[in-house]
């Protein structure tokens, strides 16, 4: 047995058993019943949080759509717009009329009208403002507790990705704005330039300022963002050299502190970038006794993330001067690696492992 939302004559939303699809679990049904029994607002809040991406029956999807619309409007106010949360207006009467028309069949549908939708919107707004004020991590932290996606909505994002079509400029940069969630609860990104045009066309100065505020803060902390903003290249896709990408990566913590979301390749960690290490294996072959061969039974290799670096990769690393070396391993592994510039590699290694000497086994010398 599944469930549906019905409307009482007093305008209260209730969960009822229904022979519909998809079937939801007893735990989900119980949680929804408890939430909607508390209030319409608590029920919609649950639909916008842990049930945001769940497959639900039509009436639950319908009311979840209203909860999504509320949080999308809320997130458009930006991080600095918490004072405006209390005054967040419902959609226009025309939009609400369309919402009424689109309602799926259910018991009590005759009680659904624009005035009821406005009342439910206000109830949800009051609940969200009350809970956000009590959240120790502030409004942004509160949105994360509802669902991490809401924290990312209405935010500027700087993307750095690999551009495998151009060896001379192997990275690509793009600035976007997350303007809404898709029907599958996925963030939808607009190029930042397009988002700006939309707000300018709508003559919405407030949203325009909200959009640009984290970018301005980032420009105060990051010389690279300041240069991109001054040249207006921030608003267009760009192909970047390794040196430009490394500069972006090293300044990314300042961008995040300013409120910009930063997306970089998964091999990069600002706190602990991958570093080459000398790996020494001793006694790989079983020996019957102690002799010269036993003493020379060792193997020295340069590795990163536990995987050996080839001679060609080592030479590329040592010849690099851009602060970053991007290696694509041969074969089916297709491994991509990055680390700080060669001039500082080896400083964190013990002194007795900074160099591997040539032996009769053919190991080549590498000095840090």
RANORNOR-V190695 format. One record per pair of residues at least 4 apart in sequence whose ideal C-beta (glycine too) atoms are under 8 Angstrom apart, sorted by the first residue. I is the first residue (numbers start at 0). J is the second residue. Records with the same first field share a line. If there is no record, write none. Layout:
I=J ; J
//
This chain:
0=16 ; 17 ; 18 ; 22
1=16 ; 17 ; 18 ; 19 ; 20 ; 21 ; 22 ; 23 ; 28 ; 56
2=14 ; 15 ; 16 ; 17 ; 19 ; 23 ; 28 ; 31 ; 56 ; 59
3=14 ; 15 ; 17 ; 19 ; 56 ; 57 ; 58 ; 59 ; 105 ; 106
4=12 ; 13 ; 14 ; 15 ; 35 ; 42 ; 58 ; 59 ; 61 ; 62 ; 105
5=12 ; 13 ; 15 ; 58 ; 105 ; 106 ; 107
6=10 ; 11 ; 12 ; 13 ; 105 ; 106 ; 107 ; 108 ; 110 ; 111 ; 115
7=11 ; 12 ; 13 ; 107 ; 110
8=107 ; 110
10=39 ; 110 ; 115 ; 118 ; 119
11=35 ; 39
12=35 ; 39 ; 42 ; 62 ; 119
13=35 ; 36
14=28 ; 31 ; 32 ; 35 ; 42
15=106
17=56
19=56 ; 57
20=56
21=54 ; 55 ; 56
23=27 ; 28 ; 53 ; 55 ; 56 ; 59
24=28
25=29
26=30
27=31 ; 50 ; 53
28=32
29=33
30=34 ; 45 ; 49
31=35 ; 42 ; 45 ; 46 ; 50 ; 59
32=36
33=37
34=41 ; 42 ; 44 ; 45
35=39 ; 41 ; 42
37=41 ; 42
38=42 ; 122 ; 126
39=43 ; 119 ; 122 ; 123
40=44 ; 119 ; 122 ; 123 ; 125 ; 126 ; 127
41=45 ; 126
42=46 ; 62
43=47 ; 62 ; 63 ; 65 ; 66 ; 69 ; 119 ; 123
44=48 ; 66 ; 123 ; 126 ; 127 ; 145
45=49 ; 50
46=50 ; 51 ; 59 ; 62 ; 63 ; 66
47=51 ; 63 ; 66 ; 67 ; 69 ; 70 ; 145 ; 146 ; 149
48=145 ; 146
49=53 ; 146
50=55 ; 59 ; 63
51=63 ; 67 ; 146 ; 148 ; 184
52=183 ; 184
55=59 ; 60 ; 63
56=60
57=61 ; 103
58=62 ; 103 ; 105
59=63
60=64
61=65 ; 101 ; 102 ; 103
62=66
63=67
64=68 ; 98
65=69 ; 98 ; 116 ; 119 ; 120
66=70 ; 123
67=71 ; 180
68=72 ; 90
69=73 ; 87 ; 120 ; 123 ; 124 ; 127
70=74 ; 142 ; 145 ; 149 ; 152
71=75 ; 152 ; 153 ; 179 ; 180
72=76 ; 87 ; 90
73=84 ; 87 ; 127 ; 149
74=142 ; 149 ; 152 ; 153 ; 154
75=153 ; 178 ; 206 ; 209
76=80 ; 81 ; 83 ; 84 ; 87 ; 153 ; 209
77=153 ; 209 ; 210 ; 212 ; 213
78=138 ; 139 ; 212 ; 213 ; 258
79=209 ; 212
80=84 ; 209
81=131 ; 137 ; 138
83=87
84=124 ; 127 ; 128 ; 131 ; 138
85=124 ; 128
87=124
89=95 ; 116 ; 117 ; 120 ; 121
90=94 ; 95 ; 98
91=95
92=96 ; 113
93=97
94=98
95=99 ; 113 ; 116 ; 117
96=100 ; 113
97=101
98=102 ; 116
99=111 ; 112 ; 113 ; 116
102=108 ; 111
104=108
107=111
110=115
111=115 ; 116
112=116
113=117
114=118
115=119
116=120
117=121
118=122
119=123
120=124
121=125
122=126
123=127
124=128
125=129
126=130
127=131 ; 141
128=132
129=133
130=134 ; 141
131=137 ; 138 ; 141
134=138 ; 140 ; 141 ; 144
135=140
136=140 ; 141 ; 143 ; 144
137=141
138=142
139=143 ; 150
140=144
141=145
142=146 ; 149 ; 150
143=147 ; 149 ; 150
145=149
147=151
148=152 ; 180 ; 184 ; 186
150=154
151=156 ; 177 ; 186 ; 260
152=177 ; 178 ; 179 ; 180 ; 186
153=176 ; 177 ; 178 ; 209
154=176 ; 177 ; 213 ; 258 ; 259 ; 260
155=174 ; 175 ; 176 ; 191 ; 210 ; 213 ; 214 ; 258 ; 259 ; 260
156=174 ; 175 ; 176 ; 177 ; 188 ; 259 ; 260 ; 261 ; 262
157=172 ; 173 ; 174 ; 247 ; 251 ; 254 ; 259 ; 260 ; 261 ; 262
158=171 ; 172 ; 173 ; 174 ; 175 ; 262
159=170 ; 171 ; 172 ; 239 ; 244 ; 247 ; 248 ; 261 ; 262 ; 263 ; 264
160=170 ; 171 ; 173 ; 262 ; 264
161=169 ; 170 ; 171 ; 264 ; 325 ; 335
162=168 ; 169 ; 170 ; 171 ; 238 ; 239
163=169
165=169 ; 238
167=240
168=238 ; 239 ; 240
169=240 ; 241 ; 244 ; 325
170=238 ; 239 ; 240 ; 241 ; 243 ; 244
171=236 ; 237 ; 238 ; 239
172=236 ; 237 ; 239 ; 243 ; 244 ; 247
173=190 ; 236 ; 237
174=190 ; 191 ; 233 ; 234
175=188 ; 189 ; 190 ; 191 ; 194
176=188 ; 189 ; 190 ; 191 ; 194 ; 210
177=186 ; 187 ; 188 ; 189 ; 260
178=187 ; 188 ; 189 ; 194
179=187
180=184 ; 185 ; 186 ; 187
181=185 ; 186 ; 187
189=193 ; 194 ; 197
190=194 ; 234 ; 236
191=195 ; 233 ; 234
192=196 ; 234 ; 235
193=197
194=198 ; 210
195=199 ; 207 ; 210 ; 211 ; 234
196=200
197=201
198=203 ; 206 ; 207 ; 210
199=207
201=206
203=207
204=208
205=209
206=210
207=211
208=212
210=214
211=215
212=216 ; 258
213=217 ; 257 ; 258 ; 259
214=218 ; 224 ; 228 ; 233 ; 257 ; 259
215=219 ; 228
216=220 ; 257 ; 258
217=221 ; 224 ; 253 ; 254 ; 257 ; 258 ; 259
218=224 ; 225 ; 228
219=225 ; 257
220=224 ; 253 ; 254 ; 256 ; 257
221=225 ; 250 ; 253 ; 254 ; 257
222=226 ; 250
223=227 ; 246 ; 247 ; 250
224=228 ; 233 ; 250 ; 254
225=229
226=230
227=232 ; 233
228=233
231=235
232=237
239=243 ; 244 ; 247
240=244 ; 321
241=245 ; 319 ; 321 ; 322 ; 323 ; 324 ; 325
242=246 ; 321 ; 322 ; 323
243=247
244=248 ; 323
245=249 ; 321 ; 322 ; 323 ; 340
246=250 ; 322
247=251
248=263 ; 267 ; 269 ; 323
249=269 ; 322
250=254
251=255 ; 261 ; 263 ; 269
252=256 ; 269
253=257
254=259 ; 261
255=259 ; 260 ; 261
263=267
264=335 ; 337
266=273 ; 335 ; 336 ; 337
267=272 ; 337
268=272 ; 273
272=337 ; 338 ; 339
273=303 ; 304 ; 336 ; 337 ; 338
274=303 ; 338 ; 339 ; 344 ; 347
275=301 ; 302 ; 303 ; 308 ; 316 ; 338 ; 344 ; 345
276=301 ; 302 ; 303 ; 348
277=299 ; 300 ; 301 ; 302 ; 348 ; 352 ; 353 ; 355 ; 365
278=299 ; 300 ; 301 ; 302 ; 307
279=297 ; 298 ; 299 ; 352 ; 355
280=297 ; 298 ; 299 ; 300
281=296 ; 297
282=286 ; 293 ; 296 ; 297
283=296 ; 297 ; 298
284=296
286=290 ; 292 ; 293 ; 296
288=293
289=293 ; 294
290=294
291=295
292=296
295=358 ; 359 ; 360
298=360 ; 362
299=355 ; 362
300=307 ; 308 ; 362
301=307 ; 308 ; 313 ; 355 ; 365
302=306 ; 307 ; 308
303=308 ; 336 ; 338
304=336
306=328 ; 332 ; 334
308=312 ; 313 ; 316 ; 326
309=313 ; 328 ; 329
310=314 ; 363
311=315
312=316 ; 326 ; 328
313=317 ; 365
314=318
315=319 ; 324 ; 326
316=324 ; 326 ; 338 ; 341 ; 344
317=341 ; 365
318=341
319=323 ; 324 ; 340 ; 341
320=340 ; 341
321=340
322=339 ; 340
323=337 ; 338 ; 339 ; 340
324=336 ; 337 ; 338 ; 340 ; 341
325=335 ; 336 ; 337
326=334 ; 335 ; 336 ; 337
327=333 ; 334 ; 335
328=332 ; 333 ; 334 ; 336
338=344
339=343 ; 344
340=344
344=367
345=353 ; 367
346=367
348=352 ; 353 ; 367
349=353
353=366 ; 367
354=364 ; 365 ; 366 ; 367
355=362 ; 363 ; 364 ; 365
356=362 ; 364
357=362 ; 363 ; 364
358=362
//
